[in-house]
Amino acid sequence: MGKNVYTSETKWAVVRDKLEGKLTTREIMDKYKIKNNSQIKTWMRWYRNGEIYRFDQPIGKQYTFGHGPEFSSEDDRMNNQLTHLKMENEILKKYMAMRKEWIKE
């Protein structure tokens, strides 16, 4: 039995769904074919600790210098960073909308 490899898009989608709170952990696991809930906990911990560079790391690669993989060009690095920031912004907007609803109640 080999290790599952999840794309960074899948990891971000799981974090987004978890933050929205509309799906249970079991429903998220079924939706994205994740075998163990500890994987979701790990991704959520990375997100809460601001370690978003880890979403792009391959299995077994823990980058320390530069916090991420080497890119072939500066444009690739900037595009990757822009994608992450857009996803994070989307998640934060949804969280703020949910927070407003919670305060109203």
DAPE-V684546 format. One record per pair of residues at least 4 apart in sequence whose ideal C-beta (glycine too) atoms are under 6 Angstrom apart, sorted by the first residue. I is the first residue (numbers start at 1). J is the second residue. D is the distance in whole Angstrom. If there is no record, write none. Layout:
# DAPE-V684546
<<I	J	D> <I	J	D>>
This chain:
# DAPE-V684546
<<3	59	6> <6	10	4> <6	11	6> <8	55	4> <8	56	5> <10	32	6> <11	43	5> <11	55	5> <12	87	5> <14	28	6> <14	32	6> <14	40	6> <14	43	6> <15	43	6> <15	47	5> <16	91	5> <17	23	5> <17	28	5> <18	44	6> <19	91	6> <19	95	6> <20	94	6> <23	27	4> <23	28	5> <25	37	5> <25	40	6> <29	34	5> <34	39	5> <46	51	4> <46	54	5> <52	84	6> <53	67	4> <53	68	4> <57	61	5> <63	67	6> <63	68	6> <71	76	4> <71	77	4> <72	76	5>>
